[in-house]
């Protein structure tokens, strides 16, 4: 079968809560200590996957990780009862739901050995995300165990921060053709950290055996990071030959566009001007944290958060765009408000892998029946709500572990237990 883009969504874990852990992520800070609704959150994520299946798109999923992470706590010589609240919250976070940060993926047509390469991200800038990679790597090794078609790599070593596909874009004629790969790194972000370091991006490009002549390293704009765009995928998204970007996404936009055009002349760059949609509106509405997808009929659609529809300036600009003659033909709003309140839109919730689905472990591939089963487990086991004060509550920890185990059992994935 031909290579297709498969979107692997992180199933929102039973410990989903708002702990204000991500400095520079305004939604996370603004919603710190608010009650969360893990069951509703996970069901929203499942509905997004269903909607994508119904659009004719290939869909996969990843399991939530084991939380609280006892091994990480043991490494810090503590446990959930006695640790300080911020350590406890970091051990308990369901942040692996944002699968865009799980890994960087270079599809087979771009690599020297013709394999699809995946590198687990170290996520080391944020404590609560820095211990995801062990569980993520185990999962990637299982899902992409076919070593004729895939090469799975561990994370880049410290101190070089890597945030996975959130700071990475690929442009190509069609998914199955060789493309250009664009690594977007940060240098500085005013009061906020730049999470993606160029050293990490370069290490991944080498590990993935990319063609240096078709690889770009581009600086994310400092004003964008300072305005709350802690990842590049909050201000730009690419699909096949289309780059949809905010005017202020890159530090050197003209050079970036020229380099892209030089390497892939058929690229169409759609620039949203700051005088129509400010960075503040872009970050509040997450219009760029959309899944820009190619539909089976060939047109492109933007699957975006319903917050984008609620913002009149954003929706006005988008409506004009789709009414024009450009490549993006359709807007599909989805409700992922529980994830959005922690700064994770539709695009954060998924990792794109271009591959033949038959080469992926079928236990990670979605269909309607499997999503029904997953939704039943979520409905039966996921907590209704969590407030941060509950995180040391032993009965909540037991419920969270039992919920994940029920899902692993249903999906025949107890190997990840
Ligand atoms: O890393 N939020 C995530 C959101 C990740 C979004 N991903 C992409 N843009 N691809 C983060 O900042 C908040 C957790 C908390 O505060 O409880 C959090 O980790």
Boltz pocket constraint, residues with backbone or C-beta under 6 A from the ligand:
constraints:
  - pocket:
      binder: B
      contacts: [[A, 17], [A, 18], [A, 19], [A, 20], [A, 21], [A, 22], [A, 25], [A, 28], [A, 29], [A, 93], [A, 95], [A, 98], [A, 100], [A, 101], [A, 126], [A, 129], [A, 166], [A, 230], [A, 231], [A, 233], [A, 234], [A, 342], [A, 343], [A, 344], [A, 345], [A, 347], [A, 348]]
      max_distance: 6.0
